[in-house]
Amino acid sequence: MALLKSLWPYLMIHKARVIIAMALLVSAKGVALVIPWVFKHIVDALDGGSPEQLLVIPLGFVLLYGGMRFGAVFLGELRDAVFSRVTESAMSKVGLEVFAHLHQLELDFHLGRQTGGISRDIDRGTNGINFMMRFMVFNILPTIIELIVVMLILLFAFDVWFSAVTLVCVVAYVAFSIKTTEWRTRFVKEANRLDSKSSTRAVDSLLNFETVKYFNNEAFEAKQYNTNLRAWEQARVDNRLSLALLNSGQALIIGLGVTALMYLAAKGVAEETMTIGDLVMVNLYLLQLFVPLNALGFIYREIRRALSDIENMFGLLRRQSTVQDKAQATVLKVEQAAIEFEAVDFSYQSQRQILKQLSFSVAPGEKVAIVGPSGSGKSTIGRLLFRFYDISAGAIRVDGQDVRDVQQLSLRQAIGVVPQDTVLFNDTIWNNVAYGCPEASDEAIWKAIDMASLRSFVESIPDGVATIVGERGLKVSGGEKQRIAIARVLLKNPAILLFDEATSALDSESERSILKAMADISANKTTLVIAHRLSTVVDADRILVVDGGEIVEQGSHQELLTQDGQYARLWQMQQTTNG
């Protein structure tokens, strides 16, 4: 009921269509319930009527019967056409809401997510909404109405035994269907779980295509996928066998009920308390009742599955981000773009602290580099500035404003990031650059391309800026990917620049070229450079050496070499390695 209550607002978006569809539903069901009565009169008129009756009365009822048959189908189709907008609208709106919500969740959720599994949860959830709306409204509700009306007709037209047998049959059928479906739900859930597992493995493998190739593990990946598929296959077989048991039991109950009712009707005809037309009418009512009822087990099972799928999808919607704007959060006002970290403590897990009382500042227009060994907390500093996580203690400020007191959107609009692993969309170079500011003019995009020294590259390839870069940018080199990333940031035109090991994956020639582009765009902007290669930050105004989550040294390149401390040792080590 909670899920149905959650879906109600989406239905009410098209209230008029819902009302019209309900009216058409009642009309179609009313016409369908009159059909057996019309057929009874056709049979009775043909059974022992006068020559005049044989010509006139059956003809009129035959025409009426045909018209009602068409009317029931036509009204049903019209109902579906009217209601389809409601269903499709609800599916698209819920899907969009979940998609948008996923983008609002914290980085920690996305680092631990299983993309394939989430995608299947959304697909199954939206399909579950479609099923729930169509079958609840157009199958279960009409079947209940029809059952009540048929029982009343049998009660008043014949005797209580007809209604009693029908009621017992329906109650037994429903009880058996529910109990058996509850038992077999575990098979359905297991099949769904293994389906998500195999899908997740397949997506993960394809996303890491290069890694698979590097280690010649195509056969291994196929074996892993095959193992998952075999488990899924067995779960599906168990599911099918339990379904066969359910269908057989339902058929037995329906068969016994129909036999009992037809016996009562045949006995009534033999005793001349019922006509042949009455027998035919009872038979038609039973057919009309049990045909939709015959699918009750399937519908109940699918409703349970749909509810489970919708619950999983709404579970994503109910998940709240651990990083949220305060109720009174203001828009960040950037005037000088000064950055300040004051006694910052942070840990991803409580057992291991990453940053310890970290304090430093970046003056407006200053270029500050953060260096240190792997695991020292360098990249964490950038993530905290962007507010992917909230700190445990201390404060991070931009122009004196605590990042926790301002709206995340405004904070992130003020910061441009060029990451180590630039991931591009499987789209054109033009669209990947334009992603930095989708509403930018063509002139502004070309200017960004020029400033990132990307024009010579795009002019040297056949399709130019219309070149598709491939999934995650696999069709362009690392250096060109970084140029595209820089052009994208230039188009965004932020007040603060963050380079997170932006050249660590490049060769020396590409690195020199990218460093020049970085130096050009960071002029007169507050810049934070997180680097592993010390040679990339020798021009920084100030270098912070971080180790164990603390700043152990700071100063310019020359000052730090003079101190002959950890920076000097790292510099010497890297120079020796490079040499």
TORLUM-730180 format. One record per atom (N, C-alpha, C): residue in one letter; x, y, z. Coordinates in steps of 0.1 Angstrom, whole numbers, plus 5000, padded with zeros to 4 digits. Each point is the difference from the previous one (the first is absolute). Layout:
// residues N
AXYZ/...
This chain:
// residues 579
M500849885000/M499250125000/M500950135000/A501149995007/A500950115000/A500550034986/L500349904992/L500550024987/L498950054991/L498849955001/L498950054993/L499750145003/K500250045012/K499850145005/K501150094993/S501249944999/S501150074993/S499750034985/L499349904994/L499750014986/L498850104997/W499250025010/W498850074998/W500250144994/P501050085005/P500250144995/P500349994985/Y500749904995/Y500349994986/Y498849974991/L499049935006/L498749974994/L499250134999/M500150085010/M499150125001/M500550124991/I501249984994/I500550104990/I499050004988/H499449894997/H499049994989/H498749955005/K499550085010/K498749965007/K498949984990/A499850094990/A498949984991/A500149874992/R501249974996/R500149874993/R499749885008/V500450015013/V499749895009/V498549985002/I499350115002/I498550005001/I499349944988/I500550054988/I499449954987/I500349854999/A501249965003/A500449864999/A499149915009/M499850055012/M499149925010/M498649994994/A499550114994/A498650004995/A500049904988/L501050004992/L500049904989/L500249865005/L500749985011/L500249875006/L498649945005/V499350095007/V498749955005/V499049984988/S500050084990/S499249984988/S500349874993/A501349974998/A500449884993/A499649885008/K500250005013/K499649895009/K498549985000/G499350115001/G498549994999/G499549944988/V500650034988/V499649944987/V500349865000/A501249965005/A500549865001/A499049925008/L499550055011/L499149925009/L498649984994/V499650084990/V498749994994/V500149894989/I501249984994/I500149914989/I499549865002/P500349935012/P499449875002/P498550005001/W499450105005/W498650025001/W499450004986/V500650084991/V499550014986/V500149864994/F501149935002/F500249874994/F499049905005/K499650015012/K499049915006/K498750024992/H499650134997/H498750024993/H500149954986/I501250014994/I500149944986/I499849855000/V500649935010/V499849865001/V498649965003/D499450075010/D498649975004/D499050024988/A500350114993/A499150034988/A500149894990/L501249954998/L500149894990/L499649875005/D499849985013/D499649885005/D498549995003/G499349964989/G498549985002/G499250134998/G500650104993/G499250124997/G499149984988/S499150104998/S499149994988/S500850054988/P499549974987/P500750044988/P500350155000/E499150085005/E500250145000/E501150045009/Q500049945012/Q501150025010/Q501349964995/L500049884993/L501349954995/L500650104989/L499250084994/L500550094990/L500450145006/V499150055009/V500250145004/V500850015013/I499649935011/I500650025013/I501549964999/P500449884995/P501549975000/P500850104992/L499450054989/L500750094991/L500350135008/G499050055008/G500350125008/G501049985010/F499949885007/F501049975011/F501449984994/V500049934988/V501349984993/V500750134997/L499250094995/L500650144997/L500550075013/L499149985010/L500450065013/L501249945006/Y500149864998/Y501149935005/Y501350044993/G500050014987/G501150054992/G500550145004/G499050085001/G500350145004/G500650015014/M499549925009/M500650005014/M501449945000/R500249904992/R501449944999/R501050114996/F499650074989/F500850114995/F500250115010/G498850035006/G500150115010/G500949985012/A500049875005/A500849975011/A501550014996/V500349954988/V501450014996/V500450144997/F499150084993/F500350134996/F500250095013/L499149995010/L500150085012/L501349965007/G500449875000/G501249965007/G501350064993/E500050004987/E501150064992/E500150155002/L498850075000/L499950145003/L500550035013/R499649925010/R500550025014/R501549995000/D500649904994/D501549994999/D500750124994/A499450054989/A500550114993/A500050135009/V498950015007/V499950125009/V501049995012/F500149885005/F500849985012/F501549994997/S500449974988/S501449984996/S500850125004/R499550124998/R500750125003/R500350015015/V499149965008/V500250005014/V501149915004/T500049874995/T501049915003/T501450044995/E500150044988/E501350044994/E500650125007/S499150095004/S500450135007/S500649965013/A499349915007/A500449965014/A501449934999/M500149914990/M501349934998/M501250104997/S499750094991/S501150104997/S500350095011/K499050055007/K500250095011/K500849945012/V499649875003/V500749935011/V501449974996/G500249964988/G501349974995/G500950125000/L499550114996/L500750135000/L500450045014/E499049985009/E500250045014/E501149925007/V500049874997/V501149915005/V501350044994/F500150024987/F501250044993/F500650125006/A499150115002/A500550125005/A500449985015/H499349925007/H500449985014/H501349935002/L500349904991/L501349935000/L501150104999/H499850114992/H501150104998/H500150095012/Q499149995009/Q500050085012/Q500749935012/L500249874998/L500649925011/L501550025001/E500549975011/E501450035003/E501049924992/L501250044999/L501049934992/L500249865005/D499949985013/D500349875007/D499049894994/F498750044998/F499049914994/F500549964986/H500450094992/H500349974986/H501449924999/L500850025010/L501349925000/L499749865003/G499049975008/G499649875004/G498949934992/R499450084991/R498849954993/R500449894990/Q499049924995/Q500149914989/Q499150054989/T500750064990/T499250084990/T499049914993/G500449884996/G499149914993/G498849965009/G500249975013/G498949975008/G499150115002/I500550125002/I499150125002/I499250024987/S500649994989/S499350024987/S498849904999/R500349875004/R498949904999/R498950035010/D500450055012/D499050045010/D499150114995/I500550104993/I499250114994/I499149944989/D500649924991/D499249944989/D498849925006/R500449915009/R498949915006/R499050095008/G500550105007/G499050085007/G499050084991/T500550064989/T499150074991/T499049904993/N500549884997/N499249904994/N499049955010/G500450005013/G499149965011/G498850095001/I500350134999/I499050115000/I499049974989/N500549984988/N499149974989/N499149885002/F500649905006/F499249885003/F498950025010/M500550075011/M499050035011/M498950084996/M500250104992/M498950094996/M499149934991/R500549924990/R499149944990/R499249885007/F500749925007/F499349885005/F499250035012/M500450095009/M499250035012/M498750074995/V500150094991/V498950084995/V499149924990/F500649934991/F499349944989/F499849855001/N500549935010/N499849865002/N499549965013/I500750045011/I499549955013/I498750075004/L500050134999/L498750085003/L498849954992/P500149994987/P498949954992/P499649865004/T501049915003/T499749865003/T499250005013/I500450085010/I499350005013/I498550054998/I499950104991/I498650054997/I499249904993/E500649934991/E499349904992/E499749885009/L500849965009/L499749895009/L498850035008/I500050125006/I498850045008/I498750004992/V500150064988/V498850014992/V499549864996/V500949914995/V499749874996/V499449925011/M500550015012/M499549935012/M498650045003/L499750134999/L498750065002/L499049954989/I500450004988/I499249954989/I499649855002/L501049925003/L499849865002/L499049985012/L500250085011/L499249995012/L498550034997/F499850114993/F498650044998/F499349934988/A500849974990/A499449934988/A499849855003/F500849945008/F499949855002/F499849975015/D501149955006/D499849985015/D501450025006/V500049995014/V501250035008/V501249914997/W499749884995/W501149904998/W500950054989/F499550064990/F500850054989/F501050115005/S499550095009/S500950105006/S500949945010/A499649905007/A500849945010/A501249924994/V499749934989/V501049924994/V501150104994/T499450114993/T500950104994/T500950065011/L499450045012/L500850065010/L501149915006/V499649875002/V501049905006/V501149984990/C499749994987/C501049984990/C500950124999/V499550125001/V500850124999/V500950015012/V499449985012/V500850015013/V501149905000/A499749874996/A501049904999/A501150034990/Y499650064989/Y501050034990/Y500950115005/V499450115005/V500850115005/V501049965011/A499549925010/A500849955011/A501249924995/F499749904991/F501049924994/F501050084993/S499550104992/S500950084992/S501050085009/I499450065010/I500850095009/I501049925007/K499649885006/K500949925008/K501249944991/T499649954988/T501049954991/T500950114995/T499550114997/T500850114995/T501050055010/E499550015013/E500950045011/E501149905001/W499749874998/W501149905001/W501050014989/R499550034988/R500950004989/R500750144998/T499650105008/T500650134999/T501550005001/R500549905009/R501549995002/R500749974987/F499349924991/F500749964988/F500050134990/V499050085001/V499950124992/V501150105004/K500150015014/K501050105005/K501449954997/E500249875001/E501449954997/E500350024985/A499049984991/A500350024986/A500350144997/N499350105007/N500250144998/N501450045005/R500449945012/R501350035006/R501149964991/L499949884994/L501049944991/L500050084987/D498850044996/D500050084987/D500750135002/S499850075012/S500850125002/S501549985001/K500349895007/K501449965002/K500749984986/S499449924991/S500649984987/S500150134992/S498950085001/S500050134992/S501150095006/T500250015013/T501050085006/T501449954995/R500249875000/R501349954996/R500350034985/A498949994992/A500250024986/A500450154997/V499250095007/V500350154998/V501350035005/D500449955012/D501350035006/D501149954991/S499949884994/S501049954991/S500150094987/L498950044995/L500050084987/L500650145003/L499750055012/L500550145003/L501649995002/N500449885004/N501549995002/N500649914988/F499550034988/F500549934989/F501550004998/E500650115002/E501550014998/E500749915010/T499550005013/T500749925010/T499949854997/V498849964995/V499849864996/V501049974989/K500250094990/K501049974990/K501450005005/Y500350095009/Y501450015005/Y500549875006/F499049935007/F500449885007/F499549874992/N499650024988/N499649884992/N498949925007/N499150075007/N499049925008/N498649994994/E500050004986/E498749994994/E499349865004/A500849905000/A499449875004/A499649995014/F500850075009/F499650015014/F498750075002/E499950124993/E498750075001/E498849924995/A500249934988/A498949924995/A499749895010/K501049945007/K499749905010/K499350055012/Q500450125004/Q499350065012/Q498550034996/Y499850064988/Y498750034995/Y499249874999/N500649894994/N499349884998/N499649945014/T500850015010/T499749955013/T498850075006/N499950134998/N498850085004/N498849964992/L500249984987/L498849964992/L499549865003/R500949915004/R499649865003/R499250015013/A500450075010/A499250025012/A498750064998/W500050104991/W498750074996/W499149904993/E500649924991/E499249904993/E499349905009/Q500849955010/Q499449905010/Q498950075008/A500250125004/A498950075007/A498850024991/R500250034988/R498850014990/R499349874999/V500849894999/V499349864999/V499249975012/D500550035012/D499349985013/D498750095000/N500250124994/N498850094999/N499049944991/R500449944989/R499049954990/R499349875006/L500749925007/L499449885006/L499050045011/S500350095008/S499050055010/S498850064994/L500250074988/L498950064993/L499149894994/A500649894996/A499249894994/A499149945011/L500549995013/L499249955011/L498950105003/L500350134999/L498950105003/L498949994989/N500450004988/N499049994989/N499249885000/S500649885004/S499349885000/S498950005012/G500450055011/G499150015011/G498850094997/Q500350114994/Q498950104996/Q499149934990/A500549934990/A499249934990/A499149905007/L500549935010/L499249905007/L498950065007/I500250115007/I498950075008/I499050054990/I500450064989/I499150064990/I499249884994/G500649894997/G499449894994/G498949945009/L500349995012/L499049945010/L498850105001/G500350135001/G498950105001/G499150004988/V500650004988/V499250004988/V499249884999/T500649885003/T499249885000/T498850005009/A500250055012/A498950015010/A498950094995/L500350124995/L499050094995/L499349954988/M500749934991/M499449954988/M499149885003/Y500349935011/Y499149895005/Y498750065005/L500150115008/L498850065005/L499250054989/A500650064990/A499250064989/A499449894992/A500749894997/A499549894992/A498849935008/K500249995013/K498949955008/K498750094999/G500250135001/G498950094999/G499349994986/V500749984990/V499449984987/V499249874999/A500649895006/A499349875000/A498850015008/E500050085011/E498850015008/E499150114995/E500350074989/E499250104994/E499850125008/T501050025010/T500050135008/T500950104993/M500749964990/M500950094993/M499949974985/T500250104992/T500049984985/T501349974995/I500149954987/I501349994994/I500750135000/G499350114997/G500650135000/G500650035014/D499449965011/D500650025013/D501349935002/L500049874995/L501349935001/L501150064992/V499650054988/V501050074992/V500550135007/M499050075006/M500450135007/M500949975012/V499749895008/V500949975011/V501449974995/N500149924989/N501249964994/N500850134995/L499350094994/L500750124995/L500550095012/Y499250015010/Y500450075012/Y501249945006/L500149875001/L501149935005/L501350034992/L499849994987/L501150024991/L500550155002/Q499150095000/Q500450145002/Q500750035013/L499549925011/L500650025013/L501349935002/F500149884995/F501249925002/F501250024991/V499750064988/V501150044991/V500950105006/P499550115005/P500950105007/P500549945013/L499149925007/L500449945013/L501149904998/N500149944988/N501049904997/N501450065000/A500050134998/A501350075000/A500450065014/L499149975010/L500250075013/L501349965006/G500449874999/G501349965005/G501250084994/F499950014987/F501050074992/F500050155005/I498850055000/I499950155004/I500550025014/Y499649915010/Y500450025013/Y501549995001/R500649904993/R501549995001/R500650124994/E499550044988/E500650124994/E499850135008/I498950015007/I499850115009/I501050005011/R500249885006/R501049995010/R501450044995/R500349954988/R501350034994/R500150154997/A498950064994/A499950144997/A500250085013/L499349965011/L500150085012/L501549995005/S500649884999/S501449995004/S500950094992/D499750004986/D500950084991/D499750155003/I498850045002/I499750145003/I500650045013/E499949915010/E500650035013/E501550024999/N500749924992/N501450024998/N500350144994/M499250044990/M500250124993/M499750125010/F498949995007/F499650115009/F501050005012/G500749885003/G501050005010/G501250094996/L500350004987/L501050104995/L499650145002/L498750034998/L499550135002/L500050045015/R499749905009/R500050035014/R501450025006/R501049954993/R501450015005/R500450155000/Q500450045012/Q500350145001/Q501650025000/S500450104993/S501450034999/S500650045013/T501249955003/T500650045013/T500650144999/V500150064988/V500450134998/V498850094995/Q499450085009/Q498850074996/Q500250155003/D499350084993/D499950155003/D499250025012/K500550095008/K499250055012/K498750074995/A499050005009/A498850074996/A500250144996/Q500950075007/Q500250144997/Q501350024992/A500449904993/A501250024992/A499950114990/T501150084999/T500050124991/T500849974987/V499950084990/V500849994988/V501450055003/L501049924996/L501450045002/L500350134992/K500550105007/K500450124993/K501550014999/V500549984987/V501450004998/V500550134995/E500850075007/E500650134996/E501549994998/Q500749935009/Q501549994998/Q500449854998/A499249915003/A500249854999/A501249965009/A500050055012/A501049955010/A499549875007/I500949915002/I499749875006/I500749995014/E499249945009/E500649985014/E499649875005/F500949925004/F499849875008/F500450035014/E499249985010/E500350035014/E499849885009/A501149945005/A499949895009/A499149894995/V500149964988/V499149904994/V500449865004/D499049935005/D500149855003/D499049934990/F500549894995/F499149924991/F500449855000/S499049924999/S500349854998/S498849944992/Y500449914991/Y499049934992/Y499349895009/Q500849945008/Q499549905010/Q500650055014/S499249975010/S500450055014/S501449945004/Q500349884995/Q501249935004/Q501350074995/R499950074989/R501250064994/R499850144996/Q500750095007/Q499850144998/Q500950044988/I499550084991/I500850044988/I500650145002/L499350105004/L500650135003/L499950035015/K501150065005/K500150035014/K500350155002/Q499050075005/Q500350155003/Q500750074989/L499649984988/L500650054988/L499650154999/S501050094999/S499750144998/S500950064989/F499450074991/F500850084990/F499050104993/S500650094993/S499250094993/S500650034986/V499150044991/V500450034986/V499550144998/A500950094997/A499650144998/A499450024986/P499250114998/P499450024987/P501150014989/G499849924989/G500950004989/G501349925002/E500149945012/E501249925003/E499949864995/K501149944996/K500149864996/K500749925010/V499349915007/V500549925011/V500049854995/A501149935002/A500149864997/A500049925013/I499449884999/I500049915011/I500649874995/V501149965007/V500849884996/V500149915012/G500549884997/G500249915011/G499949854995/P500449915008/P499949864996/P498549954998/S499949894993/S498649944998/S499449975014/G498750035001/G499349985012/G500150105011/S500750114996/S500250115010/S498850095002/G499049994991/G498850085001/G499950124990/K500849994990/K500150124990/K498650014993/S499649894994/S498750014992/S498850035009/T500149955012/T498950025010/T499850155002/I501050085000/I499950155002/I499250064989/G500249954987/G499250064989/G498549955001/R499849885004/R498649955002/R499350085011/L500750035010/L499450085011/L499750144996/L500950064992/L499750144996/L498850004991/F499849904991/F498849994991/F498849955008/R500249975013/R499049955009/R499349874995/F500849914995/F499549864998/F499849935013/Y500750055011/Y499849945013/Y500050125010/D499449985012/D500150105010/D501149965010/I500750105005/I501149985009/I499549965014/S500949935008/S499649965013/S500250125010/A501050084998/A500250125009/A500850114992/G499950125005/G500750114993/G499150074991/A500550074990/A499250084991/A500850014987/I499250014989/I500650034986/I499250124995/R500750114997/R499450124996/R500450054986/V499150064993/V500350064987/V499650155002/D500950094999/D499750145003/D499350025013/G500549935010/G499550015014/G498749935002/Q499449934990/Q498749935002/Q500249855001/D499549955011/D500249855003/D499249934989/V500749904994/V499349934988/V498849925005/R499949985013/R498849935005/R498850095002/D500250134999/D499050105002/D499450054986/V500749964989/V499550054987/V499449884992/Q499350044990/Q499449904991/Q501149924992/Q499849875000/Q501149924993/Q500150044985/L498850034994/L500050044986/L500950124997/S499850105009/S500850134998/S501449985003/L500449915010/L501449975003/L500649934988/R499449914994/R500649924989/R500050084987/Q499150104999/Q500150084988/Q501350095000/A500550025012/A501150095002/A501449924998/I499949874999/I501249925000/I500149924987/G501150014993/G500249924988/G501049895003/V499749874996/V500949895003/V500549934988/V501349984999/V500649924990/V500549885007/P499449884999/P500449895008/P501149924993/Q500549905008/Q501149924994/Q499449914989/D498949945002/D499349914991/D498850074994/T500350074989/T498950084994/T499149904992/V498750005004/V499049914994/V499250084991/L500049974987/L499250074990/L498749924997/F499050074996/F498849944995/F500249944986/N499349904997/N500149934987/N499350094990/D500650124997/D499350104992/D501150074992/T499750114993/T501050074992/T500950085009/I501250044995/I500950095007/I499350135003/W499250054990/W499350135002/W499049995013/N499249895000/N499149995011/N500749985013/N501149935000/N500749985013/N500650135005/V500550084991/V500550145004/V498850085005/A498950004992/A498850085003/A499449965013/Y500349885005/Y499549955013/Y500350105012/G501150074998/G500450095011/G499050125002/C499350034989/C499050105001/C499049984988/P499049915002/P499249964989/P499350114992/E499850125007/E499350114993/E501050104993/A501349965000/A501050094995/A499950024984/S500450114995/S499950024986/S501249934993/D499849984987/D501049934992/D501450085001/E499950135000/E501250085001/E500849975013/A499249995011/A500649975013/A500749865000/I499349914994/I500549864999/I501350004992/W500050074989/W501350004992/W501150075007/K499750105008/K501050075008/K500649915010/A499249925006/A500449905010/A500949904994/I499649954988/I500949914992/I501350064997/D500050124996/D501350074996/D500950025013/M499450045011/M500850025012/M500649875005/A499349894998/A500549875004/A501049944990/S500350074989/S500949964989/S499549874994/L498650004998/L499449884995/L499650014985/R500150124994/R499650034987/R500849924989/S501350005002/S500949934990/S499649855000/F499749955011/F499649855001/F498749984992/V499050085003/V498749974994/V500050034985/E500950094996/E500150034986/E500849904992/S500749915008/S500849904993/S499349874998/I498849995006/I499249874999/I498850024990/P499649904993/P499050024989/P498750065005/D499549965011/D498750055004/D500150125009/G501250055004/G500250125008/G499349995013/V499350105004/V499350015013/V498849905000/A499649954989/A498949905000/A500549865002/T501349985003/T500549875003/T499549945013/I499549884999/I499549935012/I501249945007/V500150035013/V501149975008/V500049865006/G498849934998/G499949865005/G499650005015/E499749885005/E499649995014/E501150035009/R499850105009/R501050045010/R501250074993/G499950044987/G501050064992/G501149914996/L499749874997/L501049914997/L500650024986/K499350084991/K500550024987/K501050124998/V500350075011/V500950114999/V501149975010/S501250064998/S501149975009/S499850075013/G500949965010/G499950065013/G500250155000/G501050054992/G500250144999/G498950084995/E499349944989/E498950074994/E498850005010/K499849895007/K499049995010/K500150115010/Q501350035005/Q500250105010/Q499850144994/R500350024987/R499850124993/R498450035000/I499349904996/I498550015000/I499550045014/A500649935010/A499650035014/A500350155004/I501250044995/I500450145003/I499150104993/A499749974987/A499150084992/A498650015007/R499649895005/R498749995007/R499950095012/V501150005008/V500150085012/V500150154996/L500850034989/L500150134996/L498650064996/L499249924994/L498650044996/L499250035012/K500249925011/K499350025012/K500450135007/N501350044998/N500550135005/N499850015015/P500649915008/P499850015014/P501050105007/A499750035012/A500950095007/A501249935006/I499849875003/I501049915006/I500349894991/L501349964998/L500449894992/L500649895009/L499649884997/L500649885008/L500549904990/F501349985000/F500649904991/F500449885009/D499349894999/D500249885008/D500849904992/E501450015002/E500949914993/E499750004985/A499850114994/A499450014986/A501049954990/T501349995003/T501049954990/T500749875003/S499549945011/S500849885005/S499949894990/A499049994992/A499949894990/A500550034987/L500750114998/L500450044987/L501549984998/D500449994987/D501549994997/D500650145002/S501350014999/S500750125003/S499750124990/E499849964987/E499750104990/E498650065003/S499149915001/S498650045003/S499950085013/E500849955010/E499950075013/E500550154998/R501150024993/R500550144998/R499050084993/S499349954990/S499050074993/S498850045009/I499649905008/I498850025009/I500450105011/L501249995005/L500550095011/L499950144995/K500450024987/K500050144995/K498550054999/A499149914995/A498650045000/A499550035014/M500449925009/M499550025014/M500650135006/A501250034996/A500650135005/A499350124994/D499649984987/D499350114993/D498650035007/I499349895002/I498650025005/I500050045015/S501049965007/S500050035015/S500550145003/A500550074990/A500550135003/A498850095005/N500350075011/N499050095007/N498849925006/K500149875001/K499049925007/K500549935012/T499349995010/T500449925012/T500149864996/T501149945001/T500349864995/T500549915011/L499549885000/L500449905009/L500549884991/V501249965001/V500649894992/V500449885009/I499349894998/I500449885007/I500849924991/A501249975004/A501049934991/A500849895007/H500449914992/H500949905005/H501450024994/R500150054987/R501250034994/R500450155004/L501150015007/L500450135005/L500450094989/S500549954989/S500450084988/S498950084995/T498749965002/T498950074995/T499650135008/V500650015012/V499550115009/V501250105004/V501149994993/V501150085004/V499750154998/D499050044992/D499650144998/D499050055010/A499549915009/A499050045010/A500550115009/D499150095004/D500450105010/D500449945013/R499349895003/R500249945013/R499749854999/I500949915006/I499849864999/I499849955015/L498949925002/L499749945012/L500449855000/V500849955009/V500349865000/V499249945011/V499149904996/V499149945009/V500549855002/D499949965012/D500449865004/D499249965012/G499349894999/G499249955011/G498950105003/G499550074991/G498850095002/G500450135007/E501350035000/E500550135006/E501050074991/I500150135001/I501050084992/I501349995008/V501049944993/V501349995007/V501050104995/E499850064988/E500850104995/E499250094991/Q500450124998/Q499550094990/Q500950114996/G499950054988/G500850104995/G500149994985/S500850084993/S500249994986/S501049894997/H500149974987/H500849884996/H501450025005/Q500650124998/Q501450025004/Q500150005016/E499150065006/E500050005015/E500049865006/L499149914994/L499949875005/L501349914997/L500650034988/L501349934998/L501050045010/T500050135003/T501050055010/T499849945013/Q498849975004/Q499749955013/Q500549855002/D500249944988/D500649865000/D499249915008/G498750014999/G499149915007/G499349904991/Q498749975003/Q499349894993/Q499950044986/Y499650124997/Y499950044986/Y501349984992/A501150045006/A501349994993/A500349854997/R499649915010/R500349864998/R499149954988/L498750045000/L499149964990/L500550054986/W500550125000/W500550064987/W501249924995/Q500949985009/Q501249924997/Q499649864994/M499149945007/M499649874996/M499450004986/Q499150094997/Q499350014987/Q501050044989/Q501050095004/Q501050034990/Q500949884996/T500349925010/T500849884998/T499249904992/T498749995003/T499249904992/T499950054986/N499750134998/N499950054986/N501349994992/G501150025008/G501349994993/G500349864996/
